[in-house]
Amino acid sequence: MNRMKPSLSSISMLLLALLIFLSQTQVTYSLFNKYRVHIINGLTNETLTAHCKSKDDDLGVHELAVDQEFSWEFRINFFDRTLYFCNLAWKGGHKTFDAFLVDEKALLNSCSSSDCMWRARDDGVYLFNYPHKQYRLKYQWEK
């Protein structure tokens, strides 16, 4: 029985098509990099409760003192949508938000190629914008 072997040109075309596809995705540069998400308590004099998770991984509840940080590291899941969301709460309010979403271009444009830094302040939740080197208010607290 004569089996057809893929030719070098058909393999090259397949690889070229794959590279073109990957170049059109937002995560091309980061498929193999590790990301780290930081949650920082920047409240004036209050403890912050942080509960973050993905669909597969509950990171637990963390009580953060003023200026204390909770962070975690992960790699993007190529075959599934990588999403981590957090609920932050303190006596002044609470907010649930997407801390990392691979499909969220605005979020990824604020983060660096390896870090997303969130800071809870008295007036809301801020994301550090690496290109502008400053925190920007993303969410106000819900009462």
C-alpha positions in Angstrom: 0.0 0.0 0.0 1.4 3.3 -1.0 1.0 6.0 1.7 1.2 9.6 0.7 3.8 11.5 2.6 3.3 15.2 3.1 5.6 17.2 1.0 8.0 19.8 2.4 6.0 22.5 0.6 2.7 21.5 2.2 4.3 21.4 5.6 5.8 24.8 5.0 2.4 26.2 3.9 0.7 24.8 7.0 3.4 26.4 9.2 3.0 29.7 7.3 -0.8 29.7 7.8 -0.3 28.9 11.5 2.1 31.8 11.9 -0.2 34.2 10.1 -3.1 33.1 12.3 -1.0 33.6 15.5 0.2 37.0 14.4 -3.5 38.1 14.2 -4.2 37.1 17.8 -3.6 39.4 20.8 -1.5 36.9 22.7 1.1 35.9 20.1 4.0 37.5 22.1 2.8 35.9 25.4 1.8 32.3 24.7 4.8 31.0 26.5 5.4 33.8 29.0 4.3 33.7 32.5 1.9 36.4 33.7 1.6 37.7 37.2 -1.4 39.5 38.6 -1.0 41.7 41.7 -3.7 42.9 44.1 -2.4 45.6 46.4 -4.2 47.1 49.3 -3.8 50.9 48.9 -6.7 51.7 51.3 -6.0 54.4 53.9 -6.5 52.4 57.1 -8.5 49.4 56.2 -8.1 45.7 55.6 -9.0 44.5 52.1 -10.5 41.1 51.5 -9.5 39.7 48.1 -11.0 36.5 46.6 -9.7 35.7 43.1 -10.3 32.7 40.9 -10.5 31.3 37.4 -13.0 28.6 36.2 -10.4 25.9 37.2 -8.5 27.5 40.1 -9.8 29.1 43.3 -7.0 31.1 44.8 -8.7 31.5 48.1 -9.7 34.4 50.3 -6.9 36.7 51.4 -7.1 39.4 54.1 -4.6 42.1 53.0 -3.3 44.7 55.5 -2.6 48.2 54.2 0.2 48.1 51.5 0.2 44.3 51.6 0.1 42.5 48.2 -1.4 39.2 47.0 -0.2 37.9 43.6 -0.2 34.8 41.5 1.5 33.6 38.3 0.2 31.6 35.4 0.6 30.9 31.7 -2.0 31.6 29.1 -4.1 28.6 28.1 -3.8 28.4 24.3 -6.9 26.3 23.8 -9.2 28.1 26.2 -10.0 31.7 27.2 -7.7 32.6 30.1 -9.8 34.6 32.7 -9.1 35.4 36.3 -11.7 37.5 38.2 -11.6 39.0 41.7 -14.0 40.2 44.3 -12.5 42.9 46.5 -14.3 44.0 49.6 -13.9 46.3 52.6 -16.2 48.3 54.8 -16.5 51.0 52.2 -17.8 48.7 49.4 -17.0 45.8 47.1 -16.3 45.2 43.5 -16.1 42.1 41.3 -14.1 42.5 38.1 -11.9 40.7 35.5 -8.4 40.9 36.8 -7.0 39.2 33.7 -8.8 38.4 30.5 -6.8 37.3 27.5 -9.4 38.6 25.0 -9.6 42.1 26.6 -7.4 44.3 24.5 -7.8 47.4 26.6 -6.7 45.4 29.7 -3.7 43.9 28.0 -2.7 47.3 26.7 -2.5 48.6 30.2 -0.6 45.6 31.6 3.1 45.0 30.8 4.1 41.9 28.9 4.2 40.0 32.2 2.4 41.9 34.9 -1.1 43.4 35.7 -1.1 45.5 38.8 -4.4 46.3 40.6 -4.5 48.7 43.6 -7.6 49.2 45.8 -7.9 52.8 47.0 -10.6 54.5 49.0 -12.4 55.7 45.9 -12.2 52.5 43.8 -10.0 49.9 42.1 -7.1 51.1 39.9 -5.1 49.4 37.2 -1.5 50.4 36.7 -1.1 51.6 33.1 2.5 50.6 32.1 2.7 52.7 28.9 1.7 55.9 30.9 3.4 54.8 34.2 0.5 55.6 36.4 -2.5 54.0 38.1 -5.9 54.8 36.5 -9.3 54.4 38.1 -11.1 51.4 36.5 -14.0 50.7 38.9 -15.7 52.5 41.7 -16.9 50.6 44.7 -20.4 49.3 44.8 -22.2 49.8 48.1 
